[in-house]
Amino acid sequence: MSSIRLFVLGSLDARGPMHGHQLRLLAEQERIHLWTDVSVGSLYGTLKRLAADGLIEEVRVEREGAYPERQVFGITADGRRALEALRVDGLTTVVFRPDPFDLAMTRLDPERLDELEALISDRVAALRARLADQQQMNLRADPYLTVSEKWVMQHRTDRIRAEVESHERLLLDIPRIIADELARKAQGHD
């Protein structure tokens, strides 16, 4: 699933032909950086790849004042079919990326177990700060968001809150984890 492809094809389908700078401004206007993994910096490369794949095509070249010429792209019939597939994929695919933290928790250094509680406490504090930031961002952005954008922003908040709650439970389990790690070490399972 490519978020940037979904953004470009969806924008061209909904708004008609545009050049890269217009798409970049639209991304900023719609605040997609708040809830997607779309990198506006990769927009121009994506346009080239979509054109090479036949999903968009140049419909004209524009020049405004002293600005350089800009290629204006429109979505093709193949692009509309690809857009439909991306929409379905985006709505039906469940994505939870592996967190390196999980692997690190299963590979603890037995010589540094006394630092574990402080490390996890710092992580919980960082997650709480991220949650507070997200909640503030939601409040500031709320008047400008569509209903679906508000849901997406709240979804992001809910996911961060779930991380905080999970890590708070982990903190309570630190003594058991340390005891287990020490027992494994004593048995020679390091």
C-alpha positions as CSV (number, residue, x, y, z in Angstrom):
1,M,0.0,0.0,0.0
2,S,1.5,3.3,-1.1
3,S,0.1,6.3,0.7
4,I,1.7,8.8,-1.6
5,R,0.2,7.0,-4.7
6,L,-3.2,7.1,-3.0
7,F,-2.8,10.8,-2.3
8,V,-1.6,11.8,-5.8
9,L,-4.1,9.6,-7.7
10,G,-7.0,10.5,-5.4
11,S,-6.2,14.2,-5.6
12,L,-6.0,14.2,-9.4
13,D,-9.2,12.2,-9.6
14,A,-11.1,14.5,-7.3
15,R,-9.7,17.9,-8.3
16,G,-8.6,17.4,-11.9
17,P,-5.2,17.9,-13.5
18,M,-2.4,19.5,-11.4
19,H,1.3,20.1,-11.4
20,G,3.6,19.0,-8.7
21,H,3.7,22.3,-6.9
22,Q,-0.1,22.4,-6.7
23,L,-0.1,18.8,-5.2
24,R,2.5,19.9,-2.7
25,L,0.3,22.9,-1.7
26,L,-2.7,20.7,-1.5
27,A,-0.9,18.3,0.8
28,E,0.0,21.2,3.1
29,Q,-3.5,22.6,3.0
30,E,-5.0,19.2,3.8
31,R,-2.4,18.7,6.6
32,I,-1.7,15.1,5.5
33,H,1.5,15.1,7.3
34,L,-0.5,15.0,10.6
35,W,-1.7,11.4,10.0
36,T,0.0,9.8,7.1
37,D,3.4,8.6,6.2
38,V,3.4,10.7,3.0
39,S,6.6,12.6,2.5
40,V,5.9,15.7,0.5
41,G,9.6,15.6,-0.6
42,S,9.0,12.4,-2.5
43,L,6.1,13.9,-4.5
44,Y,8.0,14.7,-7.6
45,G,9.6,11.2,-7.8
46,T,6.2,9.7,-7.3
47,L,4.8,11.7,-10.2
48,K,7.6,10.4,-12.5
49,R,7.0,6.8,-11.4
50,L,3.2,7.2,-11.9
51,A,3.7,8.6,-15.3
52,A,6.2,5.8,-16.2
53,D,3.6,3.3,-15.0
54,G,0.9,4.9,-17.2
55,L,-1.3,5.9,-14.2
56,I,-1.0,9.6,-14.9
57,E,-0.2,11.5,-18.0
58,E,1.0,15.0,-18.9
59,V,-2.0,17.0,-20.2
60,R,-0.2,20.3,-20.7
61,V,2.8,22.4,-19.7
62,E,2.2,25.7,-17.9
63,R,4.3,28.7,-17.1
64,E,3.3,31.4,-14.7
65,G,5.4,34.6,-14.8
66,A,9.1,34.0,-14.2
67,Y,8.5,30.5,-12.8
68,P,9.9,27.5,-14.7
69,E,7.6,25.5,-16.9
70,R,5.5,22.9,-15.0
71,Q,4.1,19.7,-16.3
72,V,0.4,19.3,-15.5
73,F,-0.7,15.7,-14.9
74,G,-4.1,14.1,-15.1
75,I,-5.1,10.6,-14.0
76,T,-5.6,7.9,-16.7
77,A,-8.2,5.1,-16.9
78,D,-5.5,2.8,-15.6
79,G,-4.8,5.3,-12.8
80,R,-8.5,5.2,-11.8
81,R,-8.4,1.4,-11.6
82,A,-5.2,1.6,-9.5
83,L,-6.8,4.3,-7.3
84,E,-9.8,2.0,-6.6
85,A,-7.5,-0.8,-5.7
86,L,-5.4,1.5,-3.4
87,R,-8.6,2.7,-1.7
88,V,-9.8,-0.8,-1.0
89,D,-6.4,-1.9,0.1
90,G,-6.1,1.1,2.4
91,L,-9.5,0.4,4.0
92,T,-9.1,-3.3,4.4
93,T,-5.4,-3.9,5.2
94,V,-4.6,-3.9,8.9
95,V,-1.1,-2.5,9.5
96,F,0.9,-2.8,12.7
97,R,4.5,-2.5,12.0
98,P,7.0,-4.4,14.2
99,D,8.4,-2.2,16.9
100,P,12.2,-2.7,17.6
101,F,11.3,-2.2,21.2
102,D,9.7,-5.6,21.3
103,L,12.8,-7.3,20.1
104,A,14.9,-5.4,22.6
105,M,12.7,-6.5,25.4
106,T,13.4,-10.1,24.5
107,R,17.1,-9.5,24.3
108,L,17.8,-7.8,27.6
109,D,21.4,-7.4,28.8
110,P,21.5,-9.4,32.0
111,E,24.4,-7.2,33.3
112,R,22.2,-4.1,33.0
113,L,18.8,-5.2,34.4
114,D,19.1,-2.6,37.2
115,E,18.6,0.1,34.5
116,L,15.5,-1.4,32.9
117,E,12.9,0.3,35.1
118,A,14.4,3.7,34.5
119,L,14.6,3.1,30.7
120,I,11.0,2.0,30.6
121,S,9.9,4.9,32.8
122,D,11.6,7.3,30.4
123,R,9.8,5.6,27.5
124,V,6.5,6.0,29.2
125,A,7.2,9.7,29.8
126,A,8.1,10.1,26.1
127,L,4.9,8.4,25.1
128,R,2.8,10.5,27.5
129,A,4.4,13.6,26.0
130,R,3.6,12.4,22.5
131,L,0.0,11.8,23.6
132,A,-0.3,15.3,25.1
133,D,1.2,16.8,21.9
134,Q,-1.3,14.8,19.8
135,Q,-4.2,15.9,21.9
136,Q,-3.1,19.6,21.6
137,M,-2.7,19.2,17.9
138,N,-6.2,17.7,17.6
139,L,-7.6,20.7,19.5
140,R,-5.8,23.2,17.3
141,A,-6.7,21.5,14.1
142,D,-10.3,20.5,14.9
143,P,-12.0,23.6,13.5
144,Y,-10.3,23.0,10.1
145,L,-10.9,19.3,9.8
146,T,-13.6,17.3,8.0
147,V,-15.5,14.7,9.9
148,S,-13.3,11.9,8.5
149,E,-10.1,13.9,9.3
150,K,-11.3,14.3,12.9
151,W,-11.8,10.6,13.1
152,V,-8.3,9.9,11.8
153,M,-6.7,12.3,14.2
154,Q,-8.6,10.7,17.1
155,H,-7.6,7.3,15.8
156,R,-3.9,8.4,16.1
157,T,-4.6,9.6,19.6
158,D,-6.2,6.3,20.6
159,R,-3.2,4.3,19.3
160,I,-0.8,6.4,21.3
161,R,-3.0,6.1,24.4
162,A,-3.0,2.3,23.9
163,E,0.9,2.4,23.8
164,V,1.0,4.4,27.0
165,E,-1.4,2.0,28.8
166,S,0.6,-1.0,27.6
167,H,3.9,0.4,28.8
168,E,2.4,1.3,32.1
169,R,1.4,-2.4,32.5
170,L,5.0,-3.3,31.5
171,L,6.3,-1.1,34.3
172,L,4.3,-3.1,36.8
173,D,5.8,-6.3,35.4
174,I,9.5,-5.1,35.6
175,P,10.2,-7.0,38.8
176,R,8.9,-10.3,37.3
177,I,10.8,-9.7,34.1
178,I,14.0,-9.1,36.0
179,A,13.5,-12.2,38.2
180,D,12.8,-14.3,35.1
181,E,15.9,-12.9,33.3
182,L,18.1,-13.6,36.4
183,A,16.7,-17.1,36.7
184,R,17.4,-17.8,33.0
185,K,21.0,-16.5,33.5
186,A,21.5,-18.7,36.5
187,Q,20.4,-21.7,34.5
188,G,22.8,-20.7,31.7
189,H,20.2,-19.5,29.1
190,D,21.8,-16.2,28.4
